Amino acid sequence: MIYLDSFHFPSLEEEENYLSWYFSENPCSMNKLYPFKVLSVKEFYSIDFERITLLYGGNGSGKSTALNAIANKLGVARNSAYNKANKEFYDEYISMCDYEEGESEEYILDLKDKTTLITSDDIFKYMLDTRQKNGYVNIRRDKVIDDWFDARKSRIKHINFETGEGLDEYKHTKKAKKQTCYQYVSENLGAEVETFSNGETGFMRFIEGIVPDRLYLLDEPENSLSCELQMKLAEYIERSARYFGCQFIIATHSPFLLAIQEAKIYDLDSCPVTISKFWELPNMMLLHNLFKGYDSKF
């Protein structure tokens, strides 16, 4: 499914016209130009999307700038703040962008409601939240174990059968004496948060967050993922696009994501920006040559 068909950034001429006007009105301004002069200097003015479109490039190439511009123009909610070095410039830049919806336009009331943005910052926060929950569970577990030992050591106190005083404590103590520590903890701790590594926790965030029939904007989803988990994520993205009506726009430099079949890759390391196959990308060539040099060792 194609939810977003194309997106257009302001041309170099449009940027120059605005900046000339702005600095004529504000000659002493020290404002940073961002996001102006990031994509336009690479002659990157337009993107035509497929079911999976990848924005490839190294640090500072502009791939996250492009992804954030798309998300901001669509009005997509973001957990972490957008990078707005200068709000006035950023808002003006976004107002100069434009887009066309795709083939699903006839039944989408609002594209932003069908779009999810997941950034590396979101994944990091999710990992921290999960770690905090695990820490809380561990604290509670220790308390429940202490309660079990106390119940095992305690004596049955006097019970007033007329008023019921002490009856609940009696039942609790008697039951605890019949249970193993594992049985007692399992019954009294409640649902436990499963503990994963950071990479596994990040991977689970994508598995839980990607549901059918949506547009997904992913900013460097490979962060914190091992090679194996990057491969699994690539497979999951490919299946979600092929069978579950999802569209993906991804800023990445992961070889495993770049190798997704039928993905359209924009190379932001080139000037002007070009559409490339993953084996044509310079960094992929470096990896190829590295492993080729050790071919006899495998």
Summary of the structure (lengths in Angstrom):
residues: 298
radius of gyration: 27.3
end to end distance: 40.2
largest distance: 90.1
contacts: 850
relative contact order: 0.16
helix: 51%
strand: 14%
